[in-house]
Amino acid sequence: MKLSNHWCLALAALLSVFAHAQTAAPAMRSWTSTDGRKIDAAFVALEGDGVKIRMANGSTFTIPLARLSAADQAFAKGQTAAPPATAATSPSGAPVASTTWPRTVSLEDRPEVTVVKEDAETKEFIYRSPHYEFQCDSKLGSNVVREFGRIFESTWLLNCMLPLDLKPTPEKLREIFLARLFTSKDDYMTEGGVVGSAGVYMSAKKALMVPLSSLGVKMVGSRVSLENNNDDDNATLIHEITHQMMNHWLGVLPTWYIEGSAEYVEMLDYNRNGRFSLAGLNRQLKGYAQKMNYAGGGKSYTMIDLEELMTIDGRRWAAALGKGGAAQQNYGSAGLLTYYFYHLDDKGDAANVIAYLREVQNAKGNEEEQAAVKKHLLRERTYAQLAEDVKKALRKEGIDITFFPPGKNGPATTSN
C-alpha cells in the first residue's frame, strides 16, 4: 500500500507468489522499470501510453510506457495482442489444496500493499494487496496497512491450502475480495452490521465489514495505528475473511458449519509474520475450549444439543447474538464440532467431511443437502449416538463434554 500506480500493483502481485503457486503462463518475459526493478509477466496489449501485462496468476495491469526501459518500450511497440490466457492461468492463481493436513501455512514474502486512494475530504482510504482491497473512512497507518495485508493474504493462502479444497474465489463480477473497515461502530451498524457482532460478511454486498474497535487498533489523531501487537486481536478479521473465502459455499452449507469452519481457522495459532501453525492442535483446541467457556475456565465444556446445533437456521443463530453466553455457546459448539469432523471423526483424516463438501456443492435443494449430511456426517448414527462419539473423542483430547437440553436457542422453525 505504498504508491498509487499500476507498476506497484503489478510488482505487488509478483512479490506475493507463494511456494505452491501454479507455474507461469507461456509467453512470460522479464520487464525492467526505469529504476531497475524487474517483473515477470506476459504482454497483452498496448493501451494508449501504457502496456497491459498479465501476471502468472491471471491478473492484468497497465504500466506507463515511460516507466519501462528503452528495450521494453521497443518490444511492446513491436508486439500484437497476446492470445487470451489458457484455463490453467486464467483463475486467481490459487495454490492447489494440500492432500494432507498441513503443519504450517505461511507467506514466503511479505505481501506488498499499495495505496489506491487517500482522500481526507471524501473520507475514502483504499488499499490493495494481491487478493484483497480494503477500504476505510480513516487513514490507516503504515503499520496497520502492512499487518492487514499479511492477515488478508495469509488467511487466503490457508483456506486455499486446507485439504477441504475450498477453492476461494471472489464473488461474481469481482476480481478481488473486498473488506470495508469502519471507524465508527454506528456507521458499521448503519451499513448492515448485526447487533452484538464484532464483524460480518455480507454476500449481498460482496464484502466483509468490520468496525475498527474489533481489530486491536487505535486512533492517533486522524490516523489508525496498531495498539498492542496482540495476535488475538486478529481473530475477528480472520473469522470474517474465512467466511468470504467460502462465499460460493454459503448457500448450501448449514449455519453451524458456516460458523464452525470460520471458528476453526480463528482457533489456529497465527503470528504477525503471516504464518498459521497447525502443529500442536491439541493445545490449540484446549485453549479454544477454555476461551469459549463462558462459565469460566476449566477443561469442561457444555455444547448445544447436537440435533439443535446441526439444524439451527440463520435466524435463530442471529437471535442469540447480543445475549452473551448464549451466542458464545453456539460459536464454541460449532467450533468444537467442526474440529471433531476435521480431526477426530472415523480415521481422523477429514475424509468424511471432505466427501460431504464434494457432494453438497452439487446438491439441488434442501433435501439433497440434508441427504449429504446423513450420508457423510451422521453415517447411520442418530444425533444421540453422534453426541456420544463426540464426547469420547474430545475426552481423549482432554476436554470433558456435556450437552445442554434441547431448546437452548428456542423452538425450531418449520424451515428446519
Secondary structure in CASP SS format (residue, H / E / C, confidence):
PFRMAT SS
TARGET T0000
AUTHOR 0000-0000-0000
METHOD secondary structure of the structure
MODEL  1
M C 1.00
K C 1.00
L C 1.00
S C 1.00
N C 1.00
H H 1.00
W H 1.00
C H 1.00
L H 1.00
A H 1.00
L H 1.00
A H 1.00
A H 1.00
L H 1.00
L H 1.00
S C 1.00
V C 1.00
F C 1.00
A C 1.00
H C 1.00
A C 1.00
Q C 1.00
T C 1.00
A C 1.00
A C 1.00
P C 1.00
A C 1.00
M E 1.00
R E 1.00
S E 1.00
W E 1.00
T E 1.00
S E 1.00
T C 1.00
D C 1.00
G C 1.00
R C 1.00
K E 1.00
I E 1.00
D E 1.00
A E 1.00
A E 1.00
F E 1.00
V E 1.00
A E 1.00
L E 1.00
E E 1.00
G C 1.00
D C 1.00
G E 1.00
V E 1.00
K E 1.00
I E 1.00
R E 1.00
M C 1.00
A C 1.00
N C 1.00
G C 1.00
S C 1.00
T E 1.00
F E 1.00
T E 1.00
I E 1.00
P E 1.00
L H 1.00
A H 1.00
R H 1.00
L E 1.00
S C 1.00
A H 1.00
A H 1.00
D H 1.00
Q H 1.00
A H 1.00
F H 1.00
A H 1.00
K H 1.00
G C 1.00
Q C 1.00
T C 1.00
A C 1.00
A C 1.00
P C 1.00
P C 1.00
A C 1.00
T C 1.00
A C 1.00
A C 1.00
T C 1.00
S C 1.00
P C 1.00
S C 1.00
G C 1.00
A C 1.00
P C 1.00
V C 1.00
A C 1.00
S C 1.00
T C 1.00
T C 1.00
W C 1.00
P C 1.00
R C 1.00
T E 1.00
V E 1.00
S E 1.00
L C 1.00
E C 1.00
D C 1.00
R C 1.00
P C 1.00
E C 1.00
V C 1.00
T E 1.00
V E 1.00
V E 1.00
K E 1.00
E E 1.00
D E 1.00
A C 1.00
E C 1.00
T C 1.00
K C 1.00
E E 1.00
F E 1.00
I E 1.00
Y E 1.00
R E 1.00
S E 1.00
P C 1.00
H C 1.00
Y E 1.00
E E 1.00
F E 1.00
Q E 1.00
C E 1.00
D C 1.00
S C 1.00
K E 1.00
L E 1.00
G C 1.00
S H 1.00
N H 1.00
V H 1.00
V H 1.00
R H 1.00
E H 1.00
F H 1.00
G H 1.00
R H 1.00
I H 1.00
F H 1.00
E H 1.00
S H 1.00
T H 1.00
W H 1.00
L H 1.00
L H 1.00
N H 1.00
C H 1.00
M H 1.00
L C 1.00
P C 1.00
L C 1.00
D C 1.00
L C 1.00
K C 1.00
P C 1.00
T C 1.00
P C 1.00
E C 1.00
K C 1.00
L C 1.00
R C 1.00
E C 1.00
I C 1.00
F E 1.00
L E 1.00
A E 1.00
R E 1.00
L E 1.00
F E 1.00
T C 1.00
S C 1.00
K H 1.00
D H 1.00
D H 1.00
Y H 1.00
M H 1.00
T H 1.00
E C 1.00
G C 1.00
G C 1.00
V C 1.00
V C 1.00
G C 1.00
S C 1.00
A C 1.00
G C 1.00
V E 1.00
Y E 1.00
M E 1.00
S H 1.00
A H 1.00
K H 1.00
K C 1.00
A E 1.00
L E 1.00
M E 1.00
V E 1.00
P E 1.00
L H 1.00
S H 1.00
S H 1.00
L C 1.00
G C 1.00
V E 1.00
K E 1.00
M E 1.00
V E 1.00
G C 1.00
S C 1.00
R E 1.00
V E 1.00
S E 1.00
L E 1.00
E C 1.00
N C 1.00
N C 1.00
N C 1.00
D H 1.00
D H 1.00
D H 1.00
N H 1.00
A H 1.00
T H 1.00
L H 1.00
I H 1.00
H H 1.00
E H 1.00
I H 1.00
T H 1.00
H H 1.00
Q H 1.00
M H 1.00
M C 1.00
N H 1.00
H H 1.00
W H 1.00
L C 1.00
G C 1.00
V C 1.00
L C 1.00
P C 1.00
T H 1.00
W H 1.00
Y H 1.00
I H 1.00
E H 1.00
G H 1.00
S H 1.00
A H 1.00
E H 1.00
Y H 1.00
V H 1.00
E H 1.00
M H 1.00
L C 1.00
D E 1.00
Y E 1.00
N E 1.00
R C 1.00
N C 1.00
G C 1.00
R E 1.00
F E 1.00
S E 1.00
L C 1.00
A C 1.00
G C 1.00
L H 1.00
N H 1.00
R H 1.00
Q H 1.00
L H 1.00
K H 1.00
G H 1.00
Y H 1.00
A H 1.00
Q H 1.00
K H 1.00
M H 1.00
N C 1.00
Y C 1.00
A C 1.00
G C 1.00
G C 1.00
G C 1.00
K C 1.00
S E 1.00
Y E 1.00
T E 1.00
M E 1.00
I C 1.00
D C 1.00
L H 1.00
E H 1.00
E H 1.00
L H 1.00
M H 1.00
T H 1.00
I C 1.00
D C 1.00
G H 1.00
R H 1.00
R H 1.00
W H 1.00
A H 1.00
A H 1.00
A H 1.00
L C 1.00
G C 1.00
K C 1.00
G C 1.00
G H 1.00
A H 1.00
A H 1.00
Q H 1.00
Q H 1.00
N H 1.00
Y H 1.00
G H 1.00
S H 1.00
A H 1.00
G H 1.00
L H 1.00
L H 1.00
T H 1.00
Y H 1.00
Y H 1.00
F H 1.00
Y H 1.00
H H 1.00
L H 1.00
D C 1.00
D C 1.00
K C 1.00
G C 1.00
D C 1.00
A C 1.00
A H 1.00
N H 1.00
V H 1.00
I H 1.00
A H 1.00
Y H 1.00
L H 1.00
R H 1.00
E H 1.00
V H 1.00
Q C 1.00
N C 1.00
A C 1.00
K C 1.00
G C 1.00
N H 1.00
E H 1.00
E H 1.00
E H 1.00
Q H 1.00
A H 1.00
A H 1.00
V H 1.00
K H 1.00
K H 1.00
H H 1.00
L H 1.00
L H 1.00
R C 1.00
E C 1.00
R C 1.00
T C 1.00
Y H 1.00
A H 1.00
Q H 1.00
L H 1.00
A H 1.00
E H 1.00
D H 1.00
V H 1.00
K H 1.00
K H 1.00
A H 1.00
L H 1.00
R H 1.00
K H 1.00
E C 1.00
G C 1.00
I C 1.00
D E 1.00
I E 1.00
T E 1.00
F E 1.00
F C 1.00
P C 1.00
P C 1.00
G C 1.00
K C 1.00
N C 1.00
G C 1.00
P C 1.00
A C 1.00
T C 1.00
T C 1.00
S C 1.00
N C 1.00
END
